[in-house]
Amino acid sequence: MELTMPKMGESVAEATIIKWLKGEGERIELEESVLEIATDKVDSEVPSPVEGILVKKLFNENDLVQVGQAIALIETAGAGTVAAAEAPKSVSEVVPAQAVQAAEAVYSNGVAAAAVDIPRESNGRFYSPLVRNIAKEEGIGVAELDAITGSGAEGRVTKNDLMQYLNQRGSAQPSQAAASIPSAVSKAASSIASAPRTTPQSAPVSIGEGDEIIEMDRMRKLIAEHMVMSKSVSPHVTSFVEVDVTNLVRWRDRIKDSFLKREGEKITFTPVFIEAVVRAIKDFPMINIQVDGNNIVKKRDINVGMAAALPSGNLIVPVIKNADRLSLLGLTKAVNDLANRARQNKLKPEEIQGGTYTLTNVGTFGNVLGTPIINQPQVAIMATGAILKKPAVIETPEGDVIAIRHKMFLSHSYDHRVVDGALGGSFVRRVADYLEGFDPKREL
């Protein structure tokens, strides 16, 4: 049977083989991992759906493979000898019939890019569908693409190579498509298209004697690109609310030992924070949206992402799907499971996709406040700060008194294109109301 590259979400069309865990001729058990793969979202392992013997690898390490493409042949019990298939020279020779979706446009000129057909192979070098799509969007011809130095296997041009080249390319030529636009619009469009791109460049770094140079790993590079893209796409606004969570702290102190003894795992504040966010989203559904051009997509499902720190120091955001359908116990189980597997690098690709709102707990690091960056294509994200004891004025029937209370800050960053201050501020206030009104006698 053929072992194929698994589907890893609607936006993922290809993956890179990082490492083969099994060699040709080795026996494979059911659900045993055969190889490690990487996408622009996550690293993952591909398990075998059958027992058998790996008789042929169809791709090598560092090869780029399309989703659904066969990557290995496995001989199952009683199947006889499987003929070894000749490995394709390049993934670009086995592109699925349906065209891969166009790559994300890094720049927007306001004019349609000139249609440039890039062959799969030129001058003995293959180009992936992603690279060809970006080149087409940017109006890069074959000769220009051939001149770019590639850092991939066998000198292949990668997405990063192309992005770096575009940053240094300078001004773009006016699009030929502008010729069909009415004259007044055409002149304005041509002016925009011919203007130099003003992509911010990092300030030059002075390296002194004794300084250590550490190259970013693949995930850190992707995080950096994603964060810069988010800030350039969404005008960020952040609202803050201080919350009295004394009742919540007392409740957790009361049930944490019995919960650990009964369930064999700890209970943190995170599931309660997520529950409050979900309830507030139901009250303000226009927070649970995404932007598609000039259209607003109101999401039906409430899928809450929770930022989790990896041992490497990088950040990943596993997603609790349909969080509104889970009880507090169900949310607790989901939070603990995803957090544990994130630390062990055992998350599945689909478990970090499809989020509609994100929560990040900066209080874990002792931070009181944070101004989180929106996880695109979402339009809002909330940071929960550290819970601290503070003196506070309490209103009582006998008058105001000063008491020690447990307090924390909520920071709500939102996309001001589609979320105004009234909505963004009301939403975070509603989350605070749910946390302050938590029943300390609640059972779990």
Contacts in CASP RR format, 6 or more apart in sequence:
PFRMAT RR
TARGET T0000
AUTHOR 0000-0000-0000
METHOD contacts of the structure
MODEL  1
MELTMPKMGESVAEATIIKWLKGEGERIELEESVLEIATDKVDSEVPSPV
EGILVKKLFNENDLVQVGQAIALIETAGAGTVAAAEAPKSVSEVVPAQAV
QAAEAVYSNGVAAAAVDIPRESNGRFYSPLVRNIAKEEGIGVAELDAITG
SGAEGRVTKNDLMQYLNQRGSAQPSQAAASIPSAVSKAASSIASAPRTTP
QSAPVSIGEGDEIIEMDRMRKLIAEHMVMSKSVSPHVTSFVEVDVTNLVR
WRDRIKDSFLKREGEKITFTPVFIEAVVRAIKDFPMINIQVDGNNIVKKR
DINVGMAAALPSGNLIVPVIKNADRLSLLGLTKAVNDLANRARQNKLKPE
EIQGGTYTLTNVGTFGNVLGTPIINQPQVAIMATGAILKKPAVIETPEGD
VIAIRHKMFLSHSYDHRVVDGALGGSFVRRVADYLEGFDPKREL
1 50 0 8 1.000
1 73 0 8 1.000
1 74 0 8 1.000
1 76 0 8 1.000
1 79 0 8 1.000
2 70 0 8 1.000
2 72 0 8 1.000
2 73 0 8 1.000
2 74 0 8 1.000
3 34 0 8 1.000
3 46 0 8 1.000
3 48 0 8 1.000
3 49 0 8 1.000
3 70 0 8 1.000
3 71 0 8 1.000
3 72 0 8 1.000
3 73 0 8 1.000
3 74 0 8 1.000
4 68 0 8 1.000
4 69 0 8 1.000
4 70 0 8 1.000
4 71 0 8 1.000
5 14 0 8 1.000
5 15 0 8 1.000
5 37 0 8 1.000
5 46 0 8 1.000
5 65 0 8 1.000
5 66 0 8 1.000
5 67 0 8 1.000
5 68 0 8 1.000
5 69 0 8 1.000
5 71 0 8 1.000
6 46 0 8 1.000
6 67 0 8 1.000
6 68 0 8 1.000
6 349 0 8 1.000
7 67 0 8 1.000
7 68 0 8 1.000
8 15 0 8 1.000
8 39 0 8 1.000
8 41 0 8 1.000
8 42 0 8 1.000
8 44 0 8 1.000
8 67 0 8 1.000
8 349 0 8 1.000
8 350 0 8 1.000
8 353 0 8 1.000
9 349 0 8 1.000
9 350 0 8 1.000
9 353 0 8 1.000
10 353 0 8 1.000
11 101 0 8 1.000
11 353 0 8 1.000
12 39 0 8 1.000
12 40 0 8 1.000
12 41 0 8 1.000
12 67 0 8 1.000
12 349 0 8 1.000
12 353 0 8 1.000
13 66 0 8 1.000
13 67 0 8 1.000
13 100 0 8 1.000
13 101 0 8 1.000
13 129 0 8 1.000
13 130 0 8 1.000
14 39 0 8 1.000
14 64 0 8 1.000
14 65 0 8 1.000
14 66 0 8 1.000
14 67 0 8 1.000
14 91 0 8 1.000
14 100 0 8 1.000
14 128 0 8 1.000
14 129 0 8 1.000
14 130 0 8 1.000
15 37 0 8 1.000
15 38 0 8 1.000
15 39 0 8 1.000
15 64 0 8 1.000
15 65 0 8 1.000
15 67 0 8 1.000
16 37 0 8 1.000
16 38 0 8 1.000
16 39 0 8 1.000
16 62 0 8 1.000
16 63 0 8 1.000
16 64 0 8 1.000
16 65 0 8 1.000
17 35 0 8 1.000
17 36 0 8 1.000
17 37 0 8 1.000
17 59 0 8 1.000
17 60 0 8 1.000
17 61 0 8 1.000
17 62 0 8 1.000
17 63 0 8 1.000
17 65 0 8 1.000
17 71 0 8 1.000
18 35 0 8 1.000
18 36 0 8 1.000
18 37 0 8 1.000
18 38 0 8 1.000
18 43 0 8 1.000
18 61 0 8 1.000
18 62 0 8 1.000
19 35 0 8 1.000
19 36 0 8 1.000
19 61 0 8 1.000
20 34 0 8 1.000
20 35 0 8 1.000
20 57 0 8 1.000
20 61 0 8 1.000
21 33 0 8 1.000
21 34 0 8 1.000
21 35 0 8 1.000
21 36 0 8 1.000
21 45 0 8 1.000
22 28 0 8 1.000
22 32 0 8 1.000
22 34 0 8 1.000
22 35 0 8 1.000
22 54 0 8 1.000
23 54 0 8 1.000
23 57 0 8 1.000
24 54 0 8 1.000
24 55 0 8 1.000
24 56 0 8 1.000
24 57 0 8 1.000
25 53 0 8 1.000
25 54 0 8 1.000
25 55 0 8 1.000
26 53 0 8 1.000
26 54 0 8 1.000
27 51 0 8 1.000
27 52 0 8 1.000
27 53 0 8 1.000
28 34 0 8 1.000
28 48 0 8 1.000
28 50 0 8 1.000
28 51 0 8 1.000
28 52 0 8 1.000
28 53 0 8 1.000
28 54 0 8 1.000
28 74 0 8 1.000
29 48 0 8 1.000
29 51 0 8 1.000
30 48 0 8 1.000
30 49 0 8 1.000
30 50 0 8 1.000
30 51 0 8 1.000
31 47 0 8 1.000
31 48 0 8 1.000
31 49 0 8 1.000
32 47 0 8 1.000
32 48 0 8 1.000
33 45 0 8 1.000
33 46 0 8 1.000
33 47 0 8 1.000
33 48 0 8 1.000
34 45 0 8 1.000
34 46 0 8 1.000
34 47 0 8 1.000
34 48 0 8 1.000
34 54 0 8 1.000
34 72 0 8 1.000
35 45 0 8 1.000
35 46 0 8 1.000
35 71 0 8 1.000
35 72 0 8 1.000
36 43 0 8 1.000
36 44 0 8 1.000
36 45 0 8 1.000
36 46 0 8 1.000
37 43 0 8 1.000
37 44 0 8 1.000
37 45 0 8 1.000
37 46 0 8 1.000
37 65 0 8 1.000
38 44 0 8 1.000
38 218 0 8 1.000
39 349 0 8 1.000
40 222 0 8 1.000
41 349 0 8 1.000
41 352 0 8 1.000
41 353 0 8 1.000
42 316 0 8 1.000
42 347 0 8 1.000
42 349 0 8 1.000
42 352 0 8 1.000
43 219 0 8 1.000
43 345 0 8 1.000
44 347 0 8 1.000
44 348 0 8 1.000
44 349 0 8 1.000
45 346 0 8 1.000
46 71 0 8 1.000
48 74 0 8 1.000
50 74 0 8 1.000
50 76 0 8 1.000
51 76 0 8 1.000
51 77 0 8 1.000
52 74 0 8 1.000
52 75 0 8 1.000
52 76 0 8 1.000
52 77 0 8 1.000
53 74 0 8 1.000
53 75 0 8 1.000
54 72 0 8 1.000
54 73 0 8 1.000
54 74 0 8 1.000
55 73 0 8 1.000
55 74 0 8 1.000
55 75 0 8 1.000
55 81 0 8 1.000
55 82 0 8 1.000
55 84 0 8 1.000
56 72 0 8 1.000
56 73 0 8 1.000
56 82 0 8 1.000
56 84 0 8 1.000
56 85 0 8 1.000
56 87 0 8 1.000
57 71 0 8 1.000
57 72 0 8 1.000
57 87 0 8 1.000
58 70 0 8 1.000
58 71 0 8 1.000
58 72 0 8 1.000
58 73 0 8 1.000
58 85 0 8 1.000
58 87 0 8 1.000
58 88 0 8 1.000
59 65 0 8 1.000
59 71 0 8 1.000
59 87 0 8 1.000
59 88 0 8 1.000
59 91 0 8 1.000
60 87 0 8 1.000
60 153 0 8 1.000
62 152 0 8 1.000
62 153 0 8 1.000
63 90 0 8 1.000
63 91 0 8 1.000
63 153 0 8 1.000
64 91 0 8 1.000
64 128 0 8 1.000
65 71 0 8 1.000
65 91 0 8 1.000
66 91 0 8 1.000
66 94 0 8 1.000
66 95 0 8 1.000
66 96 0 8 1.000
66 100 0 8 1.000
66 129 0 8 1.000
67 96 0 8 1.000
68 96 0 8 1.000
69 91 0 8 1.000
69 94 0 8 1.000
69 96 0 8 1.000
73 82 0 8 1.000
73 84 0 8 1.000
73 85 0 8 1.000
74 82 0 8 1.000
75 81 0 8 1.000
75 82 0 8 1.000
88 94 0 8 1.000
89 126 0 8 1.000
90 120 0 8 1.000
90 121 0 8 1.000
90 126 0 8 1.000
91 126 0 8 1.000
91 128 0 8 1.000
92 120 0 8 1.000
92 121 0 8 1.000
92 126 0 8 1.000
92 127 0 8 1.000
92 128 0 8 1.000
92 129 0 8 1.000
93 120 0 8 1.000
93 126 0 8 1.000
95 120 0 8 1.000
95 129 0 8 1.000
99 129 0 8 1.000
100 129 0 8 1.000
100 130 0 8 1.000
100 133 0 8 1.000
101 133 0 8 1.000
102 133 0 8 1.000
102 136 0 8 1.000
102 137 0 8 1.000
103 130 0 8 1.000
103 133 0 8 1.000
103 134 0 8 1.000
103 137 0 8 1.000
103 159 0 8 1.000
104 229 0 8 1.000
105 137 0 8 1.000
106 134 0 8 1.000
106 163 0 8 1.000
106 166 0 8 1.000
106 229 0 8 1.000
107 138 0 8 1.000
107 166 0 8 1.000
107 197 0 8 1.000
107 199 0 8 1.000
109 172 0 8 1.000
109 175 0 8 1.000
109 189 0 8 1.000
109 192 0 8 1.000
109 193 0 8 1.000
110 189 0 8 1.000
110 192 0 8 1.000
110 193 0 8 1.000
111 174 0 8 1.000
111 175 0 8 1.000
111 177 0 8 1.000
111 178 0 8 1.000
111 181 0 8 1.000
111 189 0 8 1.000
111 190 0 8 1.000
111 192 0 8 1.000
111 193 0 8 1.000
112 175 0 8 1.000
112 177 0 8 1.000
112 178 0 8 1.000
113 136 0 8 1.000
113 137 0 8 1.000
113 138 0 8 1.000
113 139 0 8 1.000
113 175 0 8 1.000
113 177 0 8 1.000
114 139 0 8 1.000
114 175 0 8 1.000
114 176 0 8 1.000
114 177 0 8 1.000
115 136 0 8 1.000
116 135 0 8 1.000
116 136 0 8 1.000
116 139 0 8 1.000
116 140 0 8 1.000
116 141 0 8 1.000
116 142 0 8 1.000
117 136 0 8 1.000
118 127 0 8 1.000
118 131 0 8 1.000
118 132 0 8 1.000
118 135 0 8 1.000
118 136 0 8 1.000
118 140 0 8 1.000
118 141 0 8 1.000
118 142 0 8 1.000
118 145 0 8 1.000
119 127 0 8 1.000
119 142 0 8 1.000
120 126 0 8 1.000
120 127 0 8 1.000
120 132 0 8 1.000
121 127 0 8 1.000
122 142 0 8 1.000
122 145 0 8 1.000
122 146 0 8 1.000
123 146 0 8 1.000
125 146 0 8 1.000
125 154 0 8 1.000
125 155 0 8 1.000
125 156 0 8 1.000
125 157 0 8 1.000
126 156 0 8 1.000
127 135 0 8 1.000
127 145 0 8 1.000
127 156 0 8 1.000
127 157 0 8 1.000
128 156 0 8 1.000
130 159 0 8 1.000
131 145 0 8 1.000
131 157 0 8 1.000
131 158 0 8 1.000
131 159 0 8 1.000
131 162 0 8 1.000
134 140 0 8 1.000
134 159 0 8 1.000
134 162 0 8 1.000
134 163 0 8 1.000
135 141 0 8 1.000
135 145 0 8 1.000
135 162 0 8 1.000
138 166 0 8 1.000
138 172 0 8 1.000
139 172 0 8 1.000
139 173 0 8 1.000
140 162 0 8 1.000
145 157 0 8 1.000
148 157 0 8 1.000
148 161 0 8 1.000
148 162 0 8 1.000
148 165 0 8 1.000
149 155 0 8 1.000
149 161 0 8 1.000
150 156 0 8 1.000
150 157 0 8 1.000
150 158 0 8 1.000
150 161 0 8 1.000
151 158 0 8 1.000
151 160 0 8 1.000
151 161 0 8 1.000
152 158 0 8 1.000
152 161 0 8 1.000
160 221 0 8 1.000
163 225 0 8 1.000
166 197 0 8 1.000
167 197 0 8 1.000
167 199 0 8 1.000
167 201 0 8 1.000
169 197 0 8 1.000
170 196 0 8 1.000
170 197 0 8 1.000
171 194 0 8 1.000
171 195 0 8 1.000
171 196 0 8 1.000
171 197 0 8 1.000
172 193 0 8 1.000
172 194 0 8 1.000
172 197 0 8 1.000
173 193 0 8 1.000
173 194 0 8 1.000
174 189 0 8 1.000
174 190 0 8 1.000
174 193 0 8 1.000
174 194 0 8 1.000
175 189 0 8 1.000
175 190 0 8 1.000
175 193 0 8 1.000
178 186 0 8 1.000
178 189 0 8 1.000
178 190 0 8 1.000
178 193 0 8 1.000
179 186 0 8 1.000
181 189 0 8 1.000
207 213 0 8 1.000
216 224 0 8 1.000
217 312 0 8 1.000
217 314 0 8 1.000
219 312 0 8 1.000
219 314 0 8 1.000
220 314 0 8 1.000
223 314 0 8 1.000
223 315 0 8 1.000
226 376 0 8 1.000
227 373 0 8 1.000
229 376 0 8 1.000
230 373 0 8 1.000
230 374 0 8 1.000
230 375 0 8 1.000
230 376 0 8 1.000
231 373 0 8 1.000
233 376 0 8 1.000
234 374 0 8 1.000
234 376 0 8 1.000
234 379 0 8 1.000
234 415 0 8 1.000
234 416 0 8 1.000
234 417 0 8 1.000
235 415 0 8 1.000
235 416 0 8 1.000
235 417 0 8 1.000
236 371 0 8 1.000
236 373 0 8 1.000
236 374 0 8 1.000
236 413 0 8 1.000
236 414 0 8 1.000
236 415 0 8 1.000
236 416 0 8 1.000
237 413 0 8 1.000
237 414 0 8 1.000
237 416 0 8 1.000
237 419 0 8 1.000
237 421 0 8 1.000
237 424 0 8 1.000
238 371 0 8 1.000
238 372 0 8 1.000
238 411 0 8 1.000
238 412 0 8 1.000
238 413 0 8 1.000
238 414 0 8 1.000
239 411 0 8 1.000
239 412 0 8 1.000
239 414 0 8 1.000
239 421 0 8 1.000
239 424 0 8 1.000
239 425 0 8 1.000
239 428 0 8 1.000
240 369 0 8 1.000
240 409 0 8 1.000
240 410 0 8 1.000
240 411 0 8 1.000
240 412 0 8 1.000
240 428 0 8 1.000
241 409 0 8 1.000
241 410 0 8 1.000
241 412 0 8 1.000
241 425 0 8 1.000
241 428 0 8 1.000
241 429 0 8 1.000
241 431 0 8 1.000
241 432 0 8 1.000
242 407 0 8 1.000
242 408 0 8 1.000
242 409 0 8 1.000
242 410 0 8 1.000
242 432 0 8 1.000
243 407 0 8 1.000
243 408 0 8 1.000
243 409 0 8 1.000
243 410 0 8 1.000
243 432 0 8 1.000
243 435 0 8 1.000
243 436 0 8 1.000
244 392 0 8 1.000
244 405 0 8 1.000
244 406 0 8 1.000
244 407 0 8 1.000
244 436 0 8 1.000
245 269 0 8 1.000
245 387 0 8 1.000
245 406 0 8 1.000
245 407 0 8 1.000
245 408 0 8 1.000
245 435 0 8 1.000
245 436 0 8 1.000
245 438 0 8 1.000
246 405 0 8 1.000
246 406 0 8 1.000
247 436 0 8 1.000
247 437 0 8 1.000
247 438 0 8 1.000
247 439 0 8 1.000
247 440 0 8 1.000
248 269 0 8 1.000
248 272 0 8 1.000
248 406 0 8 1.000
248 435 0 8 1.000
248 438 0 8 1.000
248 440 0 8 1.000
249 387 0 8 1.000
249 406 0 8 1.000
250 440 0 8 1.000
251 438 0 8 1.000
251 439 0 8 1.000
251 440 0 8 1.000
251 441 0 8 1.000
251 442 0 8 1.000
252 267 0 8 1.000
252 269 0 8 1.000
254 440 0 8 1.000
255 267 0 8 1.000
255 443 0 8 1.000
255 444 0 8 1.000
256 266 0 8 1.000
256 267 0 8 1.000
259 265 0 8 1.000
259 266 0 8 1.000
259 267 0 8 1.000
259 444 0 8 1.000
260 266 0 8 1.000
260 267 0 8 1.000
263 333 0 8 1.000
265 332 0 8 1.000
265 333 0 8 1.000
265 336 0 8 1.000
266 336 0 8 1.000
267 332 0 8 1.000
267 444 0 8 1.000
268 332 0 8 1.000
268 335 0 8 1.000
268 336 0 8 1.000
269 361 0 8 1.000
269 384 0 8 1.000
269 387 0 8 1.000
270 306 0 8 1.000
270 335 0 8 1.000
270 359 0 8 1.000
270 361 0 8 1.000
271 328 0 8 1.000
271 330 0 8 1.000
271 331 0 8 1.000
271 332 0 8 1.000
271 334 0 8 1.000
271 335 0 8 1.000
272 328 0 8 1.000
272 435 0 8 1.000
272 438 0 8 1.000
273 359 0 8 1.000
273 361 0 8 1.000
273 384 0 8 1.000
273 435 0 8 1.000
274 304 0 8 1.000
274 306 0 8 1.000
274 320 0 8 1.000
274 323 0 8 1.000
274 331 0 8 1.000
274 335 0 8 1.000
274 359 0 8 1.000
275 328 0 8 1.000
275 331 0 8 1.000
275 434 0 8 1.000
276 431 0 8 1.000
276 434 0 8 1.000
276 435 0 8 1.000
277 304 0 8 1.000
277 357 0 8 1.000
277 359 0 8 1.000
277 382 0 8 1.000
277 431 0 8 1.000
278 302 0 8 1.000
278 304 0 8 1.000
278 323 0 8 1.000
278 324 0 8 1.000
279 430 0 8 1.000
279 434 0 8 1.000
280 287 0 8 1.000
280 427 0 8 1.000
280 430 0 8 1.000
280 431 0 8 1.000
280 434 0 8 1.000
281 287 0 8 1.000
281 288 0 8 1.000
281 302 0 8 1.000
281 324 0 8 1.000
281 357 0 8 1.000
281 427 0 8 1.000
282 302 0 8 1.000
282 324 0 8 1.000
283 427 0 8 1.000
283 430 0 8 1.000
284 423 0 8 1.000
284 424 0 8 1.000
284 426 0 8 1.000
284 427 0 8 1.000
284 430 0 8 1.000
285 298 0 8 1.000
286 298 0 8 1.000
286 419 0 8 1.000
286 423 0 8 1.000
287 357 0 8 1.000
287 379 0 8 1.000
287 380 0 8 1.000
287 414 0 8 1.000
287 419 0 8 1.000
287 423 0 8 1.000
287 424 0 8 1.000
287 427 0 8 1.000
288 298 0 8 1.000
288 299 0 8 1.000
288 302 0 8 1.000
288 356 0 8 1.000
288 357 0 8 1.000
289 296 0 8 1.000
289 297 0 8 1.000
289 298 0 8 1.000
289 299 0 8 1.000
289 379 0 8 1.000
289 418 0 8 1.000
290 296 0 8 1.000
290 297 0 8 1.000
290 299 0 8 1.000
290 356 0 8 1.000
290 377 0 8 1.000
290 378 0 8 1.000
290 379 0 8 1.000
291 297 0 8 1.000
291 377 0 8 1.000
291 379 0 8 1.000
291 415 0 8 1.000
291 417 0 8 1.000
291 418 0 8 1.000
296 418 0 8 1.000
299 356 0 8 1.000
301 321 0 8 1.000
301 322 0 8 1.000
301 356 0 8 1.000
302 322 0 8 1.000
302 323 0 8 1.000
302 324 0 8 1.000
302 356 0 8 1.000
302 357 0 8 1.000
303 319 0 8 1.000
303 320 0 8 1.000
303 321 0 8 1.000
303 322 0 8 1.000
303 323 0 8 1.000
303 354 0 8 1.000
303 355 0 8 1.000
303 356 0 8 1.000
303 357 0 8 1.000
304 319 0 8 1.000
304 320 0 8 1.000
304 323 0 8 1.000
304 355 0 8 1.000
304 356 0 8 1.000
304 357 0 8 1.000
304 358 0 8 1.000
304 359 0 8 1.000
305 317 0 8 1.000
305 318 0 8 1.000
305 319 0 8 1.000
305 320 0 8 1.000
305 355 0 8 1.000
305 357 0 8 1.000
305 358 0 8 1.000
305 359 0 8 1.000
305 375 0 8 1.000
306 317 0 8 1.000
306 318 0 8 1.000
306 319 0 8 1.000
306 320 0 8 1.000
306 335 0 8 1.000
306 338 0 8 1.000
306 339 0 8 1.000
306 358 0 8 1.000
306 359 0 8 1.000
306 360 0 8 1.000
306 361 0 8 1.000
307 315 0 8 1.000
307 316 0 8 1.000
307 317 0 8 1.000
307 358 0 8 1.000
307 359 0 8 1.000
307 360 0 8 1.000
307 361 0 8 1.000
308 315 0 8 1.000
308 316 0 8 1.000
308 317 0 8 1.000
308 318 0 8 1.000
308 338 0 8 1.000
308 339 0 8 1.000
308 342 0 8 1.000
308 343 0 8 1.000
309 315 0 8 1.000
309 364 0 8 1.000
310 316 0 8 1.000
310 342 0 8 1.000
310 343 0 8 1.000
310 345 0 8 1.000
311 343 0 8 1.000
316 342 0 8 1.000
316 347 0 8 1.000
316 352 0 8 1.000
317 352 0 8 1.000
317 355 0 8 1.000
317 358 0 8 1.000
317 375 0 8 1.000
318 338 0 8 1.000
318 339 0 8 1.000
318 341 0 8 1.000
318 342 0 8 1.000
318 347 0 8 1.000
318 351 0 8 1.000
318 352 0 8 1.000
319 351 0 8 1.000
319 352 0 8 1.000
319 353 0 8 1.000
319 354 0 8 1.000
319 355 0 8 1.000
320 326 0 8 1.000
320 331 0 8 1.000
320 334 0 8 1.000
320 335 0 8 1.000
320 338 0 8 1.000
321 354 0 8 1.000
323 331 0 8 1.000
323 334 0 8 1.000
326 334 0 8 1.000
328 444 0 8 1.000
329 444 0 8 1.000
332 444 0 8 1.000
338 347 0 8 1.000
338 351 0 8 1.000
341 347 0 8 1.000
355 375 0 8 1.000
355 378 0 8 1.000
356 378 0 8 1.000
357 378 0 8 1.000
357 380 0 8 1.000
357 381 0 8 1.000
357 382 0 8 1.000
358 372 0 8 1.000
358 374 0 8 1.000
358 375 0 8 1.000
358 378 0 8 1.000
358 380 0 8 1.000
358 381 0 8 1.000
358 382 0 8 1.000
359 381 0 8 1.000
359 382 0 8 1.000
359 383 0 8 1.000
359 384 0 8 1.000
360 372 0 8 1.000
360 381 0 8 1.000
360 382 0 8 1.000
360 383 0 8 1.000
360 384 0 8 1.000
361 383 0 8 1.000
361 384 0 8 1.000
361 385 0 8 1.000
362 369 0 8 1.000
362 370 0 8 1.000
362 372 0 8 1.000
362 383 0 8 1.000
362 384 0 8 1.000
362 385 0 8 1.000
362 386 0 8 1.000
362 411 0 8 1.000
363 384 0 8 1.000
363 385 0 8 1.000
363 386 0 8 1.000
363 387 0 8 1.000
363 408 0 8 1.000
366 385 0 8 1.000
366 386 0 8 1.000
367 385 0 8 1.000
367 386 0 8 1.000
368 385 0 8 1.000
368 386 0 8 1.000
368 388 0 8 1.000
368 409 0 8 1.000
369 383 0 8 1.000
369 385 0 8 1.000
369 409 0 8 1.000
369 411 0 8 1.000
370 383 0 8 1.000
370 385 0 8 1.000
370 411 0 8 1.000
371 383 0 8 1.000
371 411 0 8 1.000
371 413 0 8 1.000
372 381 0 8 1.000
372 382 0 8 1.000
372 383 0 8 1.000
372 411 0 8 1.000
372 413 0 8 1.000
373 381 0 8 1.000
373 413 0 8 1.000
374 380 0 8 1.000
374 381 0 8 1.000
374 413 0 8 1.000
374 414 0 8 1.000
374 415 0 8 1.000
375 381 0 8 1.000
379 414 0 8 1.000
379 415 0 8 1.000
379 417 0 8 1.000
379 418 0 8 1.000
379 419 0 8 1.000
380 412 0 8 1.000
380 413 0 8 1.000
380 414 0 8 1.000
380 415 0 8 1.000
380 419 0 8 1.000
380 424 0 8 1.000
380 427 0 8 1.000
381 412 0 8 1.000
381 413 0 8 1.000
381 414 0 8 1.000
382 410 0 8 1.000
382 411 0 8 1.000
382 412 0 8 1.000
382 413 0 8 1.000
382 428 0 8 1.000
382 431 0 8 1.000
383 410 0 8 1.000
383 411 0 8 1.000
383 412 0 8 1.000
383 413 0 8 1.000
384 408 0 8 1.000
384 410 0 8 1.000
384 411 0 8 1.000
385 408 0 8 1.000
385 409 0 8 1.000
385 410 0 8 1.000
385 411 0 8 1.000
386 408 0 8 1.000
387 406 0 8 1.000
387 407 0 8 1.000
387 408 0 8 1.000
388 406 0 8 1.000
388 407 0 8 1.000
388 408 0 8 1.000
389 404 0 8 1.000
389 405 0 8 1.000
389 406 0 8 1.000
389 407 0 8 1.000
390 404 0 8 1.000
390 405 0 8 1.000
390 406 0 8 1.000
390 407 0 8 1.000
391 402 0 8 1.000
391 403 0 8 1.000
391 404 0 8 1.000
391 405 0 8 1.000
392 402 0 8 1.000
392 403 0 8 1.000
392 404 0 8 1.000
392 405 0 8 1.000
392 407 0 8 1.000
393 400 0 8 1.000
393 401 0 8 1.000
393 402 0 8 1.000
394 400 0 8 1.000
394 401 0 8 1.000
394 402 0 8 1.000
394 403 0 8 1.000
394 405 0 8 1.000
410 428 0 8 1.000
410 431 0 8 1.000
410 432 0 8 1.000
412 424 0 8 1.000
412 425 0 8 1.000
412 427 0 8 1.000
412 428 0 8 1.000
412 431 0 8 1.000
414 421 0 8 1.000
414 423 0 8 1.000
414 424 0 8 1.000
414 427 0 8 1.000
END
